Amino acid sequence: MKNSILKSVLLALLSLVMVCGCTVSYKLNGASIDYNTIKTITIETFSNRAAYQWAPMAPMFNNTLSDRYNSQTKLRQVKRDGDLVLSGEITSYDQTNKSISADGYSSMVQLKITVKVKFTNNKQHNDDFDKTFTANREYDSSQQLSAVQEELVQQMIDDIVDQVFNATVANW
């Protein structure tokens, strides 16, 4: 009797260790590209033309955009004349008061980034577009913008890059 209980406990522990120690990872990136036709992409530098400037924003955007296509597609990035071409600019970076507290002061502030993107598919021009993509985040007005700016800007950039990626190669 003790032997069968011990075997059952050991089997249960072994099963638990195996289940906890093994994980299955499956990732869908959404890219639907005909790699027989489309092999290269040119991502031009997006400049910051917004009236309100924060110097790190344009490099953050450019790096995130380039990294997304490098990590989620097999496209080779070339300096010019790619099968796909992305160009554009950051057109606005604004903050506005979103809500008023009982004492009449702003309680929430909204940051907003807008990016104009021109997409050219040199293999199939009916996919070309000029679009504007926007993302925003809110933060408590009791916080200094400098304390939350980097994190919120990166979140908004990630959001816009997702939108651009989906509009260009994901065909959602």
ABEGO torsion letter per residue (X at the ends): XAAAAAAAAAAAAAAAAAAAABBBBBBBAGBBBBAAABABBBBBBBBBABABBBAAAAAAAAAAAAAAAAAABABBBBABGBABBBBEBBABBBBBBABBBAAGBBABBBBBBBBBBBBBBAABAAABBBBBBBBBBBBBAABBAAAAAAAAAAAAAAAAAAAAAAAAAAGX
